[in-house]
Amino acid sequence: MTEPVLQIPEGWEARAPEGWEWQTLWEAVEEGDHRYAHERVEQAIEANIDPRTILDDGLFPGFTLQGDRFSEQIIFIPEMLITARAMKTGLALIRPLLAAQAEKPVGTFVMGTVLGDMHDIGQSIVTIMLENAGFNVINLGTDVHPDRFIETARAEQADLVGFSALLSTTVYYQKVTIEEFVKAGHRGKVKILVGGAPTTQEWADECGADGWGRDAVQAVKLALALVKQPRETWA
């Protein structure tokens, strides 16, 4: 197991005012200090730093470092959640500024836990990380009927849909929901990801999903790759 290292954005100095530093924000996000993250992002906004630069150079490095540690099982859900909270605090300040610059979301992702399953902690982490990566996420919560996935995907003209399941007794509904997308004539319009404790790549292949997220970090990387692939257009 290799300890991940902080990836410092190349050329960040040229995108910040003279004398500016990001190190304390990188550490605040990494350590989950949401109060300082809020304060430092406010200072960056007051310094007229471009909001996209604040996101890429200021917030992402510490978050990505913890995400890599989570993927390597060096840290676990509690640590990842407090890092995500700090990231979300900073993102809340710059999201309106990004919207004002007409920054479009990377894509629209409909997320939920399948029918009969009331567990949501895993997909909640994925939702936060997808939002931090620039997706517009519609989280339907738990115990979601296939029809609701389909109706929401159609209404939102979703690019991707994600089905979570924690129980071996409910994971079958991932396959059922995909089959319902096929019956409705919408399977080619979305890329579908599955995840959760009982799932594997073999299961994803068997149930007809486009990909499997081993953990939240891999799910986001997969989503970023799949959203670029061609799909049928929504009518």
N, C-alpha and C positions, 0 to 999 in steps of 0.2 A: 504494500500500500504506500503510495507516494503522497506526501502532504502537499496539497495545492498551494500555489503562491499567488499573491496579489498581481493581477495583470494591470499595470499602469497604462492608461491610454496614451498612445504615441502622440507627441506634439501638443499635449494639453496646455502647456505654457503659452503657446501662441493664441489660444482661444480664451484666455483669462486676462484680467487686468494685471498690470505690473505689481508684483509682490503678493499675488493671490496664492493660496495653497488649498489643496483638496484633501490632504492626508487626514485631517481630523474628521472630515465627513466620511471618507472611506472607512475609518475606524468606527465611527458612530453607527453606520449602517451594519457593519460586520458584527458589532457588539450588541446591536439592538437598542441603542440609545436614541429613542424616537424624539425626545425633547430637544437634544442637541441637533439632531438631523433637521428638525423643523426650524430651529434658530439659524442654522448655517445655510439652508436653502433660502430662507427669507433674506439673509445677507447677500446671497448671490443674486437674487432678484433685484434687490436695491442697488447692486453694483452694475445692473444692466447686462448681466451675462445672459446670453441666449438660452432660453429654456431647454432647448434640445441639448446644448452643451452641458447644462446642469445635470440633465438626465444621464447623458453618455459618460461625461468625465467625472461627475461628482457622485452620482448615486449608484450607477451600475457596478463599479469595480468591487466595492465591499460586498454587495449583494451577490455578484457572480462568484466571488471567493467562497462565501458561505454555501452557495448552491453547489459548487464543486465538492466542498467538504461533505455536504449532505449526500451527494451522489456516491461518494466514496465511503459512506457510513462512518465518517469521523465524528460528525455531529448528527443529531436526530431531530425529530419533529419539534420538541419544545424550543430548541435553539433556532431552528429555521423559522418558526413562527414569530419570535421576537425580532429577528432580522427583517422578516417580511413586514412587520408592523412599522419599523423605522423607515423602510423603503416606501411603504404606502403613505406615510406621513409627508415625506418629501414630495412624492408624486402628486399628492392632492393639491399642493401649492402650485405646481407648474402645469398641471393638466389644463386648466382654463387658458393659460398662456399658449400652450401648444394648439389648443382648439382655435384660438384667435388667429394663429398663423396658418390656419387651414391644414394642419397636420392630420392626415387621414389615418384611421386605425390600420394596423397591419392586416387585420381581417376580423370577421365576426365569428365568434366561437360560442356555440350553445353547449352548456355543461350540465350534467346532473347524475344522480345515483339512480340506478335502475329500479324498476318496480319491485316492491317487497323488501327493499333494503333501506334502512334508516340511518346509515352511517355517512358522515359527510366530511370528516376531518381531512382525509386525503385529497378529495376533490376541492376542498376549500383552499388548501395550499396551492394546488395547481391553478385555481382561479386567480389567486393573488399574483402568482408568478406570470401567468398569461397576461394579466392587466399590466404588470410591470414591464413586460416585453412589448407592449403596445397594442394588444388585442382588445377589441370590444367584446366583453364576456357577458353572456346572459346565463346566470346560474339558476337552474330550476329547482335546486334543492334535492331532497331525497324522495324515494318512493315514486319515481316519475314514470307515468304510463307511456308506452311507445307513441300513442297518438299525440301526447303533449310535446314530445321531442319533435315529431314531424310538423305539427302545427306551428311551433315556435321557429323551427328552422325555416319554414316557408315564409312566415310573417317577417322574419328578420333578414331573409335572404342570406342565410348563414353560409360561411365558407367551410367551417369545420364543426363537427359535433363530437362530444366526448361522453362516453358511458363509464361510470365508475361502479364497482361492486366490491364489497368486502367479504361477502359470505359465499361459500361454495354452493349454497342452496339458491342463491339469486343470480349468480354469474351467468346462468343460462339465458336470462332475459337480455343480456347484451346481444346474443345471437338472434333472439326473437325480435328485438327492436330493429336490428339491421334488416331482417327479413321484411319487417313492416315498411321500412324505407323503400325496399325493392318493390313491394306490392303497390305502394303509393306512386311509384314512378319517379321517385326523387333520389334514388341511390347515387346516380351519377353527378348530382349537383353539389354534393358535400363529400369531404374527406372525413372518415370516421376513425376515431381513436378509442381504444379501450384501455382500462387500467384497473388496479386494485390487487389486493393480496392474493386472490386465487388465480390471477391471470398470468399468462406467459405468452411468448411470441407464438408458440405452437397454437395456443387457444385463439389468438388474434387471427392467425391464418385460417383456422378451422371455421371461425364464425364469420369470416368475410370482412374483417376490419382492414383499414388501410395502414394501421400501425398500432404499436403497443408501447405505452410509457412505463418503463420499469420503475421509475420514480418521477417526482415532479420536475426535476431538472431535465431528464430525458424527454418527458412529455412536451415541454416547451420547445426544446430543440427540434423535436419531430414536427410539432405544429408549425414552426417557422419554415421548415423545409416543405411540408405538405401544402401550405397555403400558396406557395409559388407554382404548384403543379396545375395544369389545365383541368377545368371542370365544366360540366354542362351549365348553361346559364339559367337562372330562375326566370320564369315567364313574367 
